[in-house]
């Protein structure tokens, strides 16, 4: 494996047109790498985000209307009551 210093020394021995071509290739490669680094992140799946937000709200809201779970003993008593005379 070559060190950076060895590669630079070999590049200095190249003829001028080849050195320019090498410089152009390196710059092009760096520009491509920069474009990849600046690439936008993949879009967020909004359906999972909405579900997560809804799940976070679970149990935090209040309603003035009673539901079956709030009055379960009242409802269960009515169901299990012996209505036979």
N, C-alpha and C positions, 0 to 999 in steps of 0.2 A: 504494500500500500504506500502511495506517495504522500509526502507531507505537503502542506501548502507551499512551503518555501521551494521544494523541488519542482512543483508544478509551475510556479512563477518563473523560476530559472529556465525551465524548458520553454515557456511562453516567450521569454525574452529572446531566445534563439530563433524564433520563427521569423520568416520574412514579414515585412510590413503589411502586405495585403492579408496574409494569414492571421496576423495579430489583430488586425481590424475586424476580420470575420469572427475571430474568437471573442473579441470584446462585444460585438453585436449579438452573438449567440448567448453570451452570459447575460447581457442586459435584457434580451427577450425572455430568457428563462426567469429572470428576477421579476419582470413585469407580470408574467403569467402567475408566478407564485403570489404576488401582491393581489392580483385579481381574485385568486382563489381565497386568500385570507379575508378579503373585503366582501366576499360573497354573502348575500343575505341569508339569515338562518331559515330553515324550513318553516312553512306556515304552521301555526298552532291549530290543532284540532279543536274547534270551538265547541263541538258537542260535548267533549269530555270536560272542557273548561266550565261550561254551563252546568254540567252535572256536579262538578266539584263545588261550584258556588252554591248550588241548591242544597247539596249535602251539608255544607258549612252552616246553612241557615236552619237546618233541621232542629226543632225543639226550641227555637229562639223567638218564635212569633206567638202572639196571644190573640184569642178571639173571644168575644163576649158570648158567643153561642156555645152552649154545652154540647158535647158529643157523647157517643155511646161509651167511650173509654172513660170519660170523666164521671159518668153516672152509672158505671157498670153494675154496682151492687143493686141500685134501684131497678135496673132493667132485668138483671138476673132474678131478683126476687119476684118480679111480675111473671117471668117465664116459668119458674119452678114452683110458684104458688099452687097449692092444691085447690082447684076450682070445682071439685066434685062435692056435691051436697049430700 
